[in-house]
Amino acid sequence: MKIRDRYITKTLLTYTLIVLVVWISIYSFFNFLAELNTVGTARYTILSAFTYIVCQLPEVAYKQASPIILLGCILGMGHLATTGQLLIFRASGASILKITLLTLKNSLIFVFFFIFIGEFLAPISSSFAESSRSKALINPAASTIQEGFWIRDGDNFINVKKNIDGTLFSGITVIEVNLSNKIERVIKSETAIFDGNSLDMSGSEIFSIDDSSSINGISLKERNSYDKTVSFDQDLVDSLEKEPEDLSTWTLIKQIEFLSDNKLRSGVFEVELYKRLVQPLTLIAMILLAMLFIFGSTRDATLGRKIFFGVALGLSFELLSRVANSLALGLDFNPLLSSILPSIVVMFISIILLFQKSSR
């Protein structure tokens, strides 16, 4: 019945929104208290702290999407169970499997909604929040200056002492290695402009090493400018100062491709990527497990007990997920297998038990 389905959908949506508001409010409250310690520094005011917290809300909602949706579905179905409505639905012909499938369908809609927020809105708002906070705390001219980095680009090794704004570098050294893994040329420059494809180094010093004889010879050439083509892009440079969980999925994919092409370890990025890709599957497994408890006891299960169960389930799964990811990195397990295996096991067991309950 469409009326019944719409009613269940409305109930799940209502409780999910309530959980979302409460969850991000608690996070925002404690984050705001932490920011109060910084208020008064330079031009950082209470309004600046409030703006920073508000702009961080999309990222908080995206990172906490799984427990929010899980708890919303548990509370919604728990409300229907404790008020006897689930029993009425089952008496009217709705099976356990049908109600479970409807719950899963709605939860996946919520998942894709949070993914849209996390992949498109959160990066923009978080970037604005960080830049605004930096400009309020320190001199705007120095607010974007970051520490330098090392990066391997094919057979080249590039060192940047200071990353001014992602396009202007200070103190850059390019070490070119030949096929025999010997240093062939070293280019040094005080400044370089990065346009996304190449480095335009001004006032360059080029040290060439000749190892054809028994004694290596080093020659020096000075150029007003030297253009060096590179294989990395602006997104990779911007991602160097961020943790994998703070990167967008597209940036993670490009980061993995770049590291793989240069024969560098990309495990930490692969774990984060696969964790995101299997997020819908993971949520389905947790909801199936929760439905066992809801249908298993519709008379004596109180709403408070379901809240406690939802919190415990979410925290337990988060712990299991982190342990599996740590094992994948530490013991060189397949990152995809470590991300998807716990969900498949839980889902398989839950489906079998739900079929048994539905057949009774």
C-alpha positions, 0 to 999 in steps of 0.5 A: 500500500502506497499510504503505508509506505509513505507513512513509514518513509515519513517516520524514518525521514523525521527521525533521521532529521532529528538525529541529524540536528541533534548530532551536529548540534552537539558536535558544533557546541563542543567545537565552538567551545574549543574555538573560544580559546582562540577568540581574541587572537589577532582579528579572530572574533566570536562571529569569526568562530561562529562562521567557521563552525557553520561552514564546517557543518556539511563536512561534519554531516558527511563524515557522520552520515552512517551513524546518523542514518543508522540511528535515525532508522533505528529510532523510526522503526523503534517508534513504530514497534513500541506503538504497536504500528509494526504489528498492525502493518504485519497483520495487514499483509506487510511481511518483515522482508517488505518492511526491511526493504522499504527501510533499506531503500529510504536509508540509501536515499539518505546515503546518496543525499549525504554523499552529494553534500560531502562531495560537492558542498563540503569541500567548498564550505570547508575551504572557505572556513579554513581560509577565513579562519587563517586570515582572521588569525594571522597576516593575510599575506602569510595566511596561505604559506605552507611548509614545503614538501618532497614529491617524486615525479617519474625519474625526478625528485622535487623539493619545495621549501615553501608553498606560498599559495599552491601556485607560487613556490619558494626554494625549489630543487629538482633532482633528475635521475637517469636510467642507471639511478644516478643523479644526472642533473640538479636544478635549483631556483629561488622561486617557481610558478606552477600552472598545473602542468609545468614549473616556470623557475626563474633565476635557475642554476643547473648543475650537470653531472658527467660520470662518463669518466672515472672522476665525475665532472660537474658543470654549472649553467645559469639561466634566467628561466627554466621550464620543467614539465611535471605530471602532477596537477593543482589538486595534488599540490593542494592535497599534500597538506590534508589528511586522506579523509579530508579529500574528495573522492575524485582527488583520492582517485587521482592521488592513488593513480599518481602514486601508483604511476611513480611506484609509491605506496598509496595504501592509506589513500586506497583504504579511505577510498574503498571505505567510501565506496562500500559505505552504502553496503556497510550501512545496509549490513548494520540496518539489517542487523538492527532490524533483527532486534526490532522485529525480535521484540516488539512488546518489551523493547523500549525506545530507550533500549533501542537508542542505547542499542543504536549508539552501541551498534554505531560505535562498535562498527566504527571500531571494527572498521578502524581496526580492519583498516589498520590491519590492512595498512599494517599487515599489507592486506588487500584494502578492498577486502578489509573494507568490504569483508565485515559488511558482507559477513554481517549482511549474510548472517542478518539476511539468513536470520531475517528469512527465518523470522519472516517464514515463521 
